Amino acid sequence: MPSGAAARVEKWSGGLKIGDRLRMRRRIRRLSLQQLADATGLSVGLLSQVERNVSTPSLRSLREICNGLKMPMSWLFEVPDDEMSSDSVVRSAARRRLDLTSQGITKELITPDAVPEVQMIRITIRPGAVFEGLTSTVLGAAKSGTVLLGTLNFQLAERQFALTEGDAFAFPAIKPHKLTCTSEQAAVVLWVVTPAIY
């Protein structure tokens, strides 16, 4: 690997090395090293060395790890300077994006990984698109949100609600739920989950 690329792989924003961030992401996803090894085809030993910053993964291995952690590989290379973000602050320009264009949905993570007990996500749902959230079996897990723009149909288990700008909601994360954009323009929701899921 070229020295410039290697330097980018070894370091992450905020002074944390890549292994530290990958371990944090794995714990947020609630995966054991064995589960990640099964998902990636890589050995537990290699994954452990990467997380402990003993070994620098190849780009191919790194791609497999990111796929196993359900995160874009680009997150590892989006390195804002120290004034842009920290363990407590995420500047607007430093948000990480999940662009699910084929589904008509864009997600922006707007809280730092260093506080995995809670996570805020700005979700944009294009007209007619459906955002179906994942249920959680984590004890005490909850979700909440508020509509910043547009109108939505909110289905929570068997109940349905029409939501407009300013409306808010909260529910235990074990309940099945989905949001459908019913406005002619994209709807924007500030989504809060506890604990973090990405």
N, C-alpha and C positions, 0 to 999 in steps of 0.2 A: 504494500500500500504506500502511496507517495507520502512523504513526511507531512505535507500540509493536510491531507485527508486524515492521516493518523492523529494529528494534533486535534482535529475537530472531533474525531471519534472518542478520544480519551477524555475530553473535557465537556462539561455541560454548563449551562448558565448557573450563576450563583456560586461558582467554585466547586460544585459537586461533580465527581467523575461519573462517567457513563454507567458504570456498574452500580453505583449508589442509586441512580435514577431508575435503572431497570429493576433493581430489587424493590424499590418503593412502588413502582408500577405493578409488579407481580403481586405484592401484598395487597394493593388496592383491589386488584382483580381476584384476590383470595385464591391464588393458585399455589400449590406446593411446587418445589423444584421438580419433583417427579412428574406432576401433571404437566408442567411446562415442557419437560423433556419429552413426554409422550406426544404433545401437540406439535413439537418442532422437529423431532427426530434427532435432536442433539443429546449428548450425554449429560447426566446430572452433574458429573465432575466438571465438564466444560462450563456449564451454566453457573455452577458455584464459583469457579475461577473468574468468570466474567463479572459476576456480581461483587466479588471481593477485589476487583481491579487487579488481579494477579495476571490475567490474560486479556489481551485485546482481541476481540472477535474479528473474523474476516467480514467483509461486507455481506457476503452470502449468509453467514451464520447470523449476523445482525438482522438481516431481513427476515429470517425465519423466526428469530426471537420476537421481533416486532409483530409479525403476523400472529404468533401464539398469544401475544399480549393484547391483540386487537387494537393496536395503535399505529398511526402512520409513521413510517421510518423518518419522515421529514421532521418529526418532533425532536429527534436527536440532534438535528443540525440547525434548529431555530434557536440561536444563541444571542439574545439581546444583551447589551452591555449592562454593567452593574447598576446604572442609573435607571434602566428600564424596568427591572423587576428584582424581586428578592424572595425570601421565604415567606414574606407577609403580603407583598404587593405584586399585582400583575397589571402592567400598563395596558391600555387599549391596543397599542400597536404590537404587544407581545403575546396576545391571545393565541392559543393553539386551536386549529380548526379541524373538524371532521366534515368534509364536504361530501355528502351523500346525494350528489346531483341526480342520480338515477331515481332516487326516491323522493326528490323534491324537498330535501331537508338539509340544512346546514347547522352544525353545532359548533359553538365556540366555548372553550373552557376558560372561565374568567376568575378562577381561584387557584392558588398555588398548590402543588402536590404536597408541600410540607405540612399541610393540615388536612389529612385524609378523613377526618371525622365529618367533614361537610364539603359539598362541592356545588358551585353555581355554574350553570350552563345557559348561554343565550342561544335559543333555538329559533331558527327561521323556517317556517313551513309555507311552502308555496301554495297558491290556490288549488284546492282539490286534493292536495297531498295529505297523507295520513302518517302521523307519528305515533307509533305503538311502543310504549315503554316496556322495559323488561321488569317482570315481577322479581321480588327478592325474598329469600327465606332467612336473611340475616335478622336476628332478634333486635327489635326496636327500629329497624330501617323504616324511613319515611320519605315522602316526596311532597313538594309543595311548589307553587309557582304563581305568577301573576302575568296577565296579558298586557304587553306593552303596546301592541299594534295589531289591528285587524280583529276579526271575529272567528270563533272556533266552536266546534261541537266537541264537548268533553264527555267521553264515555268512561264511567267508573263502575266496573263490574256490570250490573244490569241497569244502572241508572244513566241518564243522559242529561247534560246541561248545556245551554247556549251561553257562551262566554263572550263578553265584549271588553274593550280596553278598560283597564283598571280592575277587572274582576280577578279574584285570587282563589286559590284552592289548596287543600292539604289532605293527605290520606296515608294510611299505612302502605308501605311499598309492596306488601304481599298481594294487594288487590290488582287485578288486571285493569289496564287503562290505556286509552288512546285519545289523541287529539286530531281533529280533522279541520283544515282551514276552510272556512265557509265564505270568506270575503273575497272580493275581486283582486285585492292586493295581498301580498305575503303577510302572514301573521307572525308576530315575534313574541316569544314567551321567555320570561326569566324563570328558569327551572332550577330548583334547589333539591338536592338529594343528600341524605345522611344515612350511612357513611358514603364516601365517594365511590363511584362505579367505574370511572375511566382513569 
